[in-house]
């Protein structure tokens, strides 16, 4: 099994790679302007965080639409990766009225997809200036925080899921379990 981590310029891209390695997954970090359609050995994709603000930065996110439009394997977006997924699906992202940095409490109201087994409330690490404000009806919003209404989501139609928080850092409770669930989804 192989899961690629797409580098969108995030400060914790290597941590995402490291978590996957710790789960005995063959993984590789690739640039976001790679020829993704030639990577036919992918069993899953992680879209890393990136620019301080997705607004006006979309050209810097390379060719990740190829992954979202043309692959059938699971895709897990983190921070900017999740925001891009939301925008690409027809959702909305805006500058956050209150950007989140550091620890925050995330409340799960739905635990489908890779969020099965996550408790109702976790402490998570945040680092974002923008936030997802809406998703199409084909998506399920799973979690929110005091200042951000979309902290986690998944698609009902495709194996796409995302989080605004950073599950790859040690400060996020149950982050490794979320990655384990993603890896298990990629094995199917």
C-alpha positions, 0 to 999 in steps of 0.5 A: 500500500502506498499513500502520497502526501502532497506538499502544499507548502505547509509547515507540518507536511513532514509530520504527516509523512512521519505519522504514515511511516509510523503506521508502517505505510509506504509513503512519499512527499510529492510536489503539488505540481506533479503529474498525479495521473501517472502515479497509478500506484496510489492507494490514498492521498493526503493534501497537506496544509499550506499558504497562510490564506487560501484566498488568492493562493489557489494557483500555488496549489498546483494540479491537485484538482487531478487527484480530486477529479480523476482518482477513486482512492481516498483523499484526506485534506488537512487545513488548506488541503481541506479548504481546497477540497471544499472550494472545488466541491462547490463549498465556500471559504472565507477569511476567518473572523477569528483565526485560530492558532494553538489549542482549541476544543473541537466538538464532533456531532457526526463520527462517520468516515475516518472519524469513527471512534473519535470522542465527542470532544477533543483538543486539537491544534489549529493554525488557520486564517481562513475557514470553510463556511459551507459544503454541498449537500453531498458532504457531511459536516462532522465537527466544529469549534467555538470559532470555526463551524467546519472542523471536519467533513466527509463526502457521502459520494466519494472517499474524500474527507478533510479537517481544518485542524492538524491531526499530525501534531502531538497536541491533537488528541486522537490525531493518530487514530484518525490517520489509522482510520484513513489508512484502513480506508485506503486498504479496502 
